């Protein structure tokens, strides 16, 4: 009878060790997924912030161009023409991207 209990004890111990190993592997896989998700979220935040900064610069350029065109031409009846101030602001933006920043 005691041999049966000893055999049952070994079987239960093997099963318990196997269950612990499986749970440990699942836990590691979950923690790796969390790290990957954090990395993806950080990358998305960087991309969105860069896109927003670019949109902000474009909006500032547009506002500057509109203000220059209104100041130069008080007549608002011109349609379909690109004002020289818009061309100038585009050139300024391109020059800023070409020239290195000095700090």
N, C-alpha and C positions, 0 to 999 in steps of 0.2 A: 504494500500500500504506500509506503514512504517513497518507493522508487517512482511510483506514478506521480506523486506530488512534486518530487524533484524534477522529473521530466516536464511536468506542467509549468513549473517555475522557470526552467530554462526557455521554454517556448514563449512564455509571457515576457521574459527579459529580452529575448531577441526581437519580439514584436514591438516592445516599448522602444528599444534602441532604434529600430527601423523607423518608427513613427517620429522620434525626435530628429533623426536625420532629415526626413522629408519636410518637417516643419521648419527646420533651420534653413534648408535650401529655398523654401518658399519665402521666408522672411528676407533672405539675402536678395532674392529676385525682386521683391517688392521695394527694398531700399534702393536697388540699382535703378528701378523704374522711376522712383521719386527723384533721384539725382538727374536722370536724363530729362525728366519733365522740367525741373528747375533750370537746366541748361537751355532747353528749348524756350522757356518763358523769358529768360534773360536775353536770348538772341532776338526774340520777337520784340521785346521792349526796345532794344537798340535799333532795330530796323524801323520801328514806328517812330521813335524819337528823331532819327535821321530824316525820315520822310516828312515829319512835321516841321523840322527846321528848314528843310528845303521849301516846303509850302510857305512858311513864314517869310523866307527871303523873297520868294516869287511875289507874294502879296505886297511886301514892302516896295519891291521894284514897280509893281503895277500902280500902287498908290502914288509913288514918286512921279511916275510917267503921267498919270492922270492930272496930278497937281501941276506939273510943268506944262502940260498941254492946255489946261484951263487958264493958267497964268499967261501963256503966250498967245493963245487964240480965244478971246472972249466969245466968239461965235461958236455955237454948238451945233450948227447945221451941217457939218462935214460928216459924211458917212462913207465907209469903205476905204478910208485913207489911214495909213499908218503914220502917226506923227513922228517927227524927227526926235522928239524927246523919248519916245519908246525905244527907238533905235539906239539912242545914246545910253539909256539905262541898260539895254542888253549888252552893249559894248563894255560898259563899266563893270557889269557882272562878270563877263568873260575875262576882263583884265584882272579882276580880283581873284578869279580862279587860277589864272596863269602865274601871277606874281606871288612869290613866297611871302608869308607873313613874318614880320620882324617884331619880336617882343623883347 
